[in-house]
Amino acid sequence: MENIRNFSIIAHVDHGKSTLADRLLEHTGTIEKRKMQEQVLDRMDIERERGITIKMQPVSLAYQQDGVSYMLNIIDTPGHIDFSYEVSRSLRAVEGVLLLVDATQGVQAQTLSVLEMAQELNLVIIPVLTKIDMGHARTDEVSLEVADLLDCNPDEVLLVSGKTGEGIEELLRVIIKKFPAPQQDTATDARALVFDFSYTNHTGVNAFARVFGGSFKKGERLVLREINTAFSLKDVGVFKPDMVSAESIEKGMIGYFTTGIKEPGIAVVGDTITRAQAKTEPFPGYQEAVPVIWVSLYPQDANDYNTLHHTLQEMRLVDAAFTYEEERSTALGKGFRCGFLGMLHFEIITERVRRQAGIELVVTAPSTDFIITKKGGETMVIATPAKFPDKHEIESVTEPWVAVDIIAPAEQVPALSQLIGEYEGFVLQVNDFKNNRCIVQGEMPLREMMRQFFDKLKSISSGYASLSYKRIGSREADVTRLDILLAEEEFPAFASIVSRVRGEREARELVSTLHETIPRALFVIKIQAKMDGRIVASKTLPALRKDVTAKLYGGDITRKMKLREKQKKGKQKMGAAGRVTVSHDTFLKVVQRR
């Protein structure tokens, strides 16, 4: 174990984690130059398109220094706050972290949140400044900022460029010198901590784990302790970065365990692998991932229901934090109520489902959990707007709140404070941070966080603000259900739970959005918003006009009158029996504008 170094790369979103990993892979010869590509550890198309890491990826590097061979096990972690629990598990699997800070941006809010995790685990931290090759890099200024944050000497902040490779050799030397080798586990038997997993139809679940004690060999009978599921170890090995099979995996190493399990929800991040007969205690701190937001997914074509169901099953196999259950809507038919860790998690899973299934989806507006106490004392948890009771049935409603930390230039603090107020939150305190920046700390309802708060924050700060948040419990809420009627038929997909104070304004905005986006039909479409049993906004979409007399050339005027009267009656008949069909693009536009 003396020649093993296990570490993670942590940073704010888009601070160059994947690019730095590329250079480490290239410099150590783990991947030949002719096979290199950008973001080589980001395996999903969506990661490459967005330029962010969504799923953590381990890799083992073989590196020689002064005639000694070392194994460097890296875990490239996501930077977004939605995946903070997965990041916390990966940090428990290593002895050190590279803390990356963009030399053009400085320390950001999520930098602080992941740094706090590493410090709580007493990990060795190596500060690294990236993107030093950029023309507008503030190398000296940001080095002082990072040094002050970590209470270290500015000379200890390493300067690297993931693009040019500058500073990579020095970084590798410091990694060998400062990161400690793995220590022997206190448990008497072999055990490993699961920090991620993958799935294939052929092998089933592949658990990614760090071995803390003992060794594991192919064919052994093992068990996942937290969920008490036994399996035979089909294969075991390391990442190069592809999975490379080995006869065994030893203490101190990071590798994969092919379980053969093909049931959704069985493999979870934070579980402990031990031998089936061992009485070894699982690693402490395990907790199940709890969905933060809920969204309903329906196939636009009812015939695609089974395809959607199968695809969601596969998503559940590779992401236990994603949950779903069947539901039925009178307007939309059969679909699924899905739980996600946050807005980015929702966007990623939905896009992956759409691409993998090859079908069009109807996506409802995101909502969160509300705890409702009905008159009479009955308590219920509601995550679906359509199930929200009427006003006269409710005694009280509580909803989850979050604490937010925003780092932004000092001159933007008044605008940020106003923004938080507009989203029903409040500012607790504002403290000076570094380099004419402030950290704004406040609290707000999670429901408001989902209402395009991050986009508004980026807009008013011109992209200079960064955000981190965490849940802090539940508080009383003054909310109600907003329903949308199209041609006097309720559309549950557009239903939402809104603040009663802001409800009428949102109703008018939503009705206007639908009026602009729904295509006209051959009959009149009345678009209405209903709240607390009354219509609070309404607009009418006129019917398409077709000149039925165009084919007539001359003749008595009564001929034209008869055709127009016939057309009028036809439209009335269509309006009475007609059903509005809302396209997938319309649903997306409405969700994006809310």
C-alpha positions in Angstrom: 0.0 0.0 0.0 3.0 2.3 0.4 3.0 3.1 -3.3 -0.7 3.8 -3.7 -2.2 7.3 -3.6 -6.0 7.8 -3.6 -7.4 11.2 -4.2 -10.3 13.1 -5.7 -10.5 16.2 -7.8 -13.0 18.7 -6.4 -14.0 22.2 -7.7 -16.8 24.5 -8.7 -18.7 23.7 -11.9 -16.6 24.4 -15.1 -13.3 25.0 -13.2 -11.4 22.5 -15.3 -11.5 19.2 -13.5 -12.0 17.0 -16.6 -9.4 18.9 -18.6 -6.8 18.5 -15.8 -7.6 14.8 -15.6 -7.0 14.6 -19.4 -3.5 15.9 -19.0 -2.7 13.6 -16.1 -3.8 10.6 -18.2 -1.7 11.8 -21.1 1.4 12.6 -19.0 1.4 9.2 -17.3 0.9 7.4 -20.6 -2.4 5.8 -19.3 -3.9 6.7 -22.7 -1.9 7.1 -25.9 -1.8 10.5 -27.4 -3.4 9.3 -30.6 -6.4 8.0 -28.6 -6.8 11.1 -26.5 -9.9 13.3 -26.8 -11.3 16.1 -24.7 -13.1 15.2 -21.5 -12.0 11.5 -21.9 -13.4 10.6 -18.4 -16.8 12.1 -19.3 -18.5 9.2 -21.0 -22.0 10.6 -21.7 -22.8 12.7 -24.7 -24.6 15.2 -22.5 -21.5 15.7 -20.4 -19.5 16.6 -23.5 -22.2 18.8 -24.9 -22.6 20.8 -21.7 -18.9 20.7 -20.8 -19.6 19.5 -17.2 -19.1 16.3 -15.2 -22.4 14.7 -14.3 -21.2 11.2 -13.3 -18.0 10.7 -11.3 -15.4 8.5 -13.0 -12.4 6.7 -11.3 -9.2 5.9 -13.1 -5.9 4.3 -12.1 -2.6 5.8 -13.3 0.7 4.1 -13.3 3.5 6.6 -12.6 7.2 6.3 -12.0 9.2 8.8 -9.9 12.9 8.4 -9.1 12.7 4.7 -10.1 9.8 3.9 -7.9 6.4 2.8 -9.4 3.2 4.3 -8.0 -0.5 3.6 -8.5 -2.5 6.9 -8.5 -6.2 6.3 -8.2 -8.2 9.4 -9.1 -11.9 10.0 -8.7 -13.1 12.8 -10.9 -16.2 14.2 -9.2 -19.2 16.3 -10.3 -19.1 19.9 -9.3 -22.9 20.6 -9.2 -24.6 20.9 -5.8 -27.3 18.3 -6.9 -24.7 15.5 -6.6 -23.2 16.6 -3.2 -24.0 13.3 -1.5 -22.2 11.2 -4.2 -19.2 13.6 -3.8 -19.2 13.1 0.0 -19.1 9.3 -0.5 -16.2 9.6 -3.0 -14.3 11.7 -0.5 -14.6 9.0 2.1 -12.8 6.7 -0.4 -9.6 8.7 -0.6 -6.9 10.2 1.6 -6.5 13.6 -0.2 -8.1 16.0 -2.7 -6.9 18.4 -5.4 -8.9 21.6 -4.8 -9.1 23.3 -8.2 -9.8 27.0 -8.6 -10.1 28.8 -11.9 -7.5 31.6 -12.1 -10.0 33.7 -14.1 -12.9 33.4 -11.6 -11.5 32.8 -8.2 -13.2 30.9 -5.3 -16.9 30.2 -5.9 -19.8 29.2 -3.7 -19.6 25.4 -4.5 -15.8 25.6 -4.0 -16.6 26.4 -0.4 -19.2 23.6 0.0 -16.9 20.8 -1.3 -14.0 22.2 0.6 -16.0 22.0 3.8 -16.7 18.3 3.1 -13.0 17.6 2.6 -12.0 19.4 5.8 -14.6 17.6 7.9 -13.0 14.3 6.8 -9.5 15.6 7.6 -8.3 15.0 4.1 -5.0 16.4 2.9 -5.7 19.3 0.5 -3.5 20.4 -2.3 -4.6 23.8 -3.8 -4.3 24.0 -7.6 -4.8 27.1 -9.8 -6.1 26.1 -13.3 -6.4 28.0 -16.6 -3.3 30.0 -15.9 -2.7 30.2 -19.7 -5.8 32.3 -20.2 -5.1 36.0 -21.1 -7.3 37.3 -18.3 -6.1 35.0 -15.6 -5.5 36.7 -12.2 -2.9 34.3 -11.0 -1.3 36.3 -8.2 -4.6 37.7 -7.0 -6.4 34.3 -6.9 -3.3 32.5 -5.4 -3.6 34.9 -2.4 -7.3 34.3 -2.2 -6.8 30.5 -2.1 -3.9 30.7 0.4 -6.0 32.9 2.7 -8.9 30.4 2.4 -6.7 27.4 3.4 -4.4 29.4 5.7 -1.3 28.4 3.8 1.6 30.1 2.0 0.8 31.4 -1.5 3.9 29.5 -2.7 2.1 26.2 -1.9 -0.7 27.0 -4.4 0.3 25.0 -7.6 -0.1 26.6 -11.0 -1.2 24.4 -13.8 -2.8 24.5 -17.2 -5.0 21.6 -18.3 -4.9 22.9 -21.8 -1.1 23.2 -22.3 0.1 20.7 -19.7 2.2 23.4 -17.9 2.8 22.4 -14.2 1.6 18.8 -14.6 5.0 17.2 -13.7 5.3 19.3 -10.6 1.8 18.5 -9.6 2.5 14.7 -9.8 5.6 15.1 -7.6 3.6 17.0 -5.0 0.8 14.4 -5.1 3.4 11.6 -4.3 5.0 13.7 -1.5 1.9 15.1 0.3 -0.9 12.6 -0.1 -0.5 9.8 2.4 -0.6 6.1 1.5 -3.7 4.1 2.5 -3.8 2.9 6.1 -4.8 -0.5 7.3 -8.5 -0.8 8.1 -9.5 -1.3 11.7 -12.0 -4.1 10.7 -10.8 -7.6 11.0 -12.3 -8.8 7.7 -12.3 -7.5 4.2 -14.6 -4.6 3.4 -15.0 -2.0 0.6 -17.0 1.3 0.4 -19.3 1.7 -2.7 -19.0 5.3 -4.1 -20.6 4.8 -7.5 -21.8 2.1 -9.9 -22.7 1.4 -13.5 -25.0 -1.1 -15.3 -25.0 -3.2 -18.5 -27.5 -5.8 -19.7 -24.7 -8.4 -19.9 -23.0 -8.0 -16.5 -25.7 -6.3 -14.4 -24.5 -3.9 -11.7 -20.8 -3.0 -11.5 -20.1 -1.4 -8.1 -17.2 1.1 -7.9 -15.6 0.7 -4.5 -12.5 1.5 -2.4 -11.1 -1.6 -0.6 -10.2 -0.6 2.9 -9.1 -4.0 4.3 -8.3 -7.5 3.1 -8.8 -8.5 -0.6 -11.5 -9.8 -2.9 -11.3 -12.5 -5.5 -13.5 -13.7 -8.4 -16.1 -16.2 -7.4 -16.3 -15.2 -3.8 -19.7 -14.9 -2.1 -20.2 -11.3 -1.0 -22.9 -9.1 0.4 -24.1 -5.5 0.2 -24.5 -4.8 3.9 -27.0 -1.9 4.0 -29.6 -3.6 1.9 -28.5 -7.2 2.9 -28.3 -8.5 -0.7 -25.8 -11.4 -1.4 -24.1 -12.0 -4.7 -21.3 -14.0 -6.3 -18.4 -11.8 -7.5 -18.5 -12.3 -11.3 -15.5 -10.1 -12.0 -13.2 -7.6 -10.3 -10.6 -5.2 -11.6 -9.4 -1.6 -12.0 -10.0 1.4 -14.3 -7.5 2.2 -17.1 -9.9 4.2 -17.6 -11.9 1.3 -19.1 -12.6 -1.6 -16.8 -9.6 -4.0 -16.9 -10.2 -7.4 -15.2 -7.9 -8.7 -12.5 -7.7 -11.9 -10.4 -8.2 -9.9 -7.2 -8.3 -6.4 -5.8 -6.3 -5.7 -2.7 -6.6 -3.3 0.3 -5.9 0.3 -0.5 -7.0 0.0 -4.1 -10.0 1.4 -6.0 -11.8 -0.8 -8.5 -15.0 -2.4 -9.7 -17.0 -5.4 -8.5 -19.3 -7.1 -11.1 -22.2 -8.3 -9.0 -24.6 -9.8 -11.7 -27.5 -8.0 -9.9 -30.1 -6.9 -12.4 -32.7 -5.5 -10.0 -33.3 -1.7 -9.8 -32.6 0.1 -6.6 -30.4 -2.6 -5.2 -27.0 -1.0 -5.6 -26.7 2.3 -3.7 -24.0 4.8 -3.1 -22.5 4.5 0.4 -23.1 0.8 0.9 -20.5 -1.6 2.2 -19.3 -4.8 0.5 -18.1 -7.6 2.8 -17.9 -11.4 2.6 -21.3 -13.1 3.1 -20.3 -14.9 6.4 -18.4 -12.0 7.9 -19.8 -9.9 10.8 -17.9 -6.8 9.7 -19.7 -3.5 10.5 -20.7 -1.3 7.6 -19.1 2.1 7.1 -20.8 4.8 9.1 -22.6 7.8 7.6 -24.8 5.9 5.1 -28.0 7.5 4.1 -30.5 7.0 1.3 -30.7 9.7 -1.3 -33.9 11.6 -0.8 -35.7 13.2 -3.9 -35.8 17.0 -3.7 -38.2 17.7 -6.6 -40.9 15.8 -8.4 -41.9 15.8 -12.1 -44.4 13.7 -14.0 -43.3 12.2 -17.4 -45.9 10.9 -19.9 -45.4 9.5 -23.4 -46.9 11.9 -26.0 -48.1 8.8 -27.8 -49.9 6.3 -25.5 -48.4 3.4 -27.5 -45.0 4.4 -26.2 -45.9 3.7 -22.5 -44.0 0.4 -22.3 -41.0 1.8 -24.0 -40.9 4.7 -21.4 -41.4 2.2 -18.5 -38.5 0.0 -19.7 -36.2 3.1 -20.1 -37.0 4.4 -16.6 -36.2 0.9 -15.2 -32.7 1.1 -16.9 -32.2 4.7 -15.5 -33.0 3.4 -12.0 -30.4 0.7 -12.4 -27.6 3.2 -13.1 -28.9 5.9 -10.7 -30.5 4.8 -7.4 -31.1 8.4 -6.5 -33.7 8.6 -9.3 -37.1 7.2 -8.3 -40.4 6.7 -10.2 -43.8 5.4 -9.7 -46.8 4.9 -12.0 -49.6 7.4 -12.1 -52.6 8.0 -14.3 -54.1 11.3 -15.6 -57.5 11.7 -17.2 -56.1 14.1 -19.7 -52.7 12.5 -20.4 -53.2 8.8 -19.7 -50.7 6.6 -18.0 -47.3 8.0 -17.0 -44.8 8.2 -14.1 -44.2 10.4 -11.2 -40.4 10.8 -10.9 -38.2 12.1 -8.1 -34.9 13.9 -8.6 -32.1 15.4 -6.5 -32.4 18.8 -8.1 -33.1 20.7 -11.3 -29.9 19.6 -13.1 -30.5 16.0 -12.1 -34.0 16.4 -13.6 -32.8 17.9 -16.8 -30.1 15.2 -17.3 -32.3 12.2 -16.6 -35.1 13.5 -18.7 -32.8 14.2 -21.7 -31.2 10.7 -21.3 -34.6 9.1 -21.2 -35.7 11.0 -24.3 -32.6 10.0 -26.3 -32.5 6.4 -25.1 -36.2 5.7 -25.6 -36.4 7.7 -28.9 -39.9 9.0 -27.9 -41.5 12.4 -27.3 -42.3 13.2 -23.6 -44.8 15.4 -21.9 -43.0 16.9 -18.9 -45.0 18.6 -16.1 -43.7 21.6 -14.0 -41.4 20.6 -11.2 -42.8 20.5 -7.6 -41.6 19.6 -4.2 -43.1 17.9 -1.1 -45.8 19.7 0.9 -47.0 18.4 4.3 -50.7 19.2 4.6 -52.7 19.0 7.7 -56.4 18.7 6.8 -59.3 20.0 9.0 -60.0 17.1 11.3 -56.3 16.3 11.9 -55.4 14.1 9.0 -51.8 14.6 7.7 -50.7 13.9 4.1 -47.6 14.4 2.0 -48.3 15.8 -1.4 -45.8 16.0 -4.3 -48.3 16.2 -7.2 -50.2 19.4 -7.8 -53.3 17.6 -9.0 -53.6 15.9 -5.5 -53.4 19.2 -3.6 -56.7 19.6 -1.7 -59.1 22.5 -2.0 -58.7 25.5 0.2 -61.7 24.7 2.5 -60.2 21.3 3.4 -56.8 22.6 4.6 -55.8 23.5 8.1 -52.1 24.2 7.4 -49.4 23.6 4.8 -45.6 23.3 5.4 -42.9 23.2 2.7 -39.1 22.6 2.6 -36.7 25.6 2.9 -33.1 26.0 1.9 -30.1 28.0 3.1 -28.3 29.8 0.2 -24.8 31.1 0.0 -24.1 33.5 -2.9 -20.7 34.9 -3.8 -20.8 38.0 -6.0 -19.1 41.3 -6.6 -19.9 43.8 -3.8 -21.7 46.3 -6.0 -24.3 43.6 -6.9 -25.4 42.9 -3.3 -28.4 45.2 -3.4 -29.7 43.6 -6.6 -29.2 40.1 -5.1 -30.9 41.0 -1.9 -33.9 42.3 -3.9 -33.9 39.1 -6.0 -34.0 36.9 -2.9 -36.9 39.0 -1.6 -38.8 38.5 -4.8 -38.5 34.8 -4.4 -40.0 34.9 -1.0 -36.7 34.6 0.9 -34.7 36.9 3.1 -31.0 37.8 3.6 -29.5 36.8 7.0 -26.1 38.5 6.6 -23.7 39.9 4.1 -19.9 39.5 4.7 -16.9 40.6 2.9 -15.2 37.8 1.0 -12.1 38.4 -1.2 -11.1 40.8 -3.9 -14.1 43.2 -3.6 -16.6 40.3 -3.4 -19.2 39.5 -0.8 -20.9 36.4 0.4 -24.6 36.8 0.8 -26.3 34.3 3.2 -30.0 33.9 3.1 -33.0 31.5 3.3 -35.8 30.8 0.9 -38.5 28.2 0.0 -37.2 25.3 -2.1 -40.3 25.8 -4.3 -38.9 29.2 -5.3 -35.4 27.8 -5.9 -37.0 25.7 -8.7 -38.6 28.7 -10.3 -35.7 29.7 -12.5 -33.9 31.3 -9.6 -30.5 30.3 -10.8 -31.1 31.7 -14.3 -32.2 35.0 -12.8 -29.2 35.1 -10.5 -26.8 34.6 -13.5 -28.7 37.3 -15.4 -28.6 40.1 -12.9 -25.0 39.3 -11.9 -23.8 39.0 -15.6 -22.6 35.5 -14.7 -20.3 36.6 -11.9 -22.4 35.2 -9.0 -22.1 31.6 -7.8 -24.6 29.7 -5.7 -24.6 26.9 -3.1 -27.6 25.7 -1.1 -28.7 23.0 1.4 -32.0 22.0 2.9 -32.7 23.3 6.5 -36.2 21.8 7.3 -39.8 22.8 6.7 -41.8 25.9 7.4 -45.4 27.0 7.1 -46.5 28.0 3.5 -49.3 30.1 2.1 -49.8 28.3 -1.2 -52.6 27.0 -3.4 -53.2 25.0 -6.5 -53.3 26.7 -9.9 -55.2 24.7 -12.6 -55.2 25.3 -16.3 -58.3 24.7 -18.5 -58.1 24.4 -22.3 -61.4 24.4 -24.1 -63.0 23.9 -20.6 -61.0 20.7 -20.0 -58.4 20.6 -17.1 -54.8 19.8 -18.1 -53.1 18.3 -15.0 -49.7 18.7 -16.8 -50.0 22.5 -16.4 -51.2 22.4 -12.8 -48.8 23.8 -10.2 -48.7 24.8 -6.6 -48.1 28.6 -6.3 -47.9 31.3 -3.7 -51.3 32.7 -3.0 -49.8 36.2 -3.0 -48.3 35.8 -6.4 -50.9 33.4 -7.8 -53.0 35.7 -10.0 -49.9 37.2 -11.6 -48.5 33.8 -12.4 -51.9 32.7 -13.8 -52.0 35.7 -16.2 -48.4 35.0 -17.3 -49.1 31.3 -17.8 -52.3 32.0 -19.8 -50.4 34.5 -22.0 -47.6 31.9 -22.6 -50.1 29.3 -23.6 -51.9 31.8 -25.8 -48.6 32.5 -27.6 -47.5 28.9 -28.0 -50.5 26.8 -28.6 -51.3 26.6 -32.4 -54.7 27.6 -33.5 -57.3 24.9 -34.3 -60.4 24.8 -36.5 -62.4 25.7 -33.4 -62.2 28.4 -30.7 -60.0 27.5 -27.7 -60.6 29.2 -24.4 -57.5 29.2 -22.2 -58.4 29.7 -18.5 -56.5 29.6 -15.1 -58.4 28.6 -12.0 -57.3 29.2 -8.4 -59.3 28.5 -5.2 -62.4 27.6 -7.3 -62.6 30.7 -9.4 -61.3 31.8 -12.8 -58.5 34.3 -12.3 -57.2 34.7 -15.9 -58.6 33.9 -19.3 -57.8 34.4 -23.0 -59.4 33.1 -26.2 -57.6 31.6 -29.1 -59.7 32.3 -32.3 -60.4 29.5 -34.7 -58.5 29.2 -38.0 -60.3 30.9 -40.8 -60.8 29.2 -44.1 -62.6 30.8 -47.0 -65.1 28.2 -48.0 -66.5 30.4 -50.7 -63.2 30.8 -52.6 -64.2 28.2 -55.1 -67.4 30.0 -56.0 -67.4 32.3 -59.0 -70.5 34.5 -59.1 -74.0 33.3 -58.6 -76.6 34.2 -56.0 -75.3 35.5 -52.6 -77.4 32.9 -50.8 -75.0 30.2 -52.0 -72.1 31.8 -50.0 -74.4 32.4 -47.0 -75.3 28.7 -46.9 -71.7 27.6 -47.0 -70.7 30.0 -44.3 -73.6 28.9 -42.1 -72.6 25.3 -42.6 -69.0 26.1 -41.7 -70.2 27.9 -38.5 -72.2 25.0 -37.4 -69.2 22.7 -38.1 -66.9 24.8 -35.9 -69.5 24.8 -33.1 -69.7 21.1 -33.3 -65.9 20.7 -33.3 -65.7 23.1 -30.3 -68.2 21.0 -28.3 -66.4 17.7 -29.0 -63.0 19.0 -29.9 -60.0 18.2 -27.7 -56.9 20.3 -27.6 -53.6 18.6 -28.4 -50.6 20.2 -26.9 -47.2 19.4 -28.5 -44.1 18.5 -26.6 -42.4 21.8 -27.6 -45.3 23.7 -26.1 -44.9 21.9 -22.8 -41.2 22.6 -22.8 -41.7 26.3 -23.5 -44.2 26.6 -20.6 -41.9 24.7 -18.2 -38.9 26.8 -19.2 -40.7 30.1 -18.8 -42.1 29.3 -15.3 
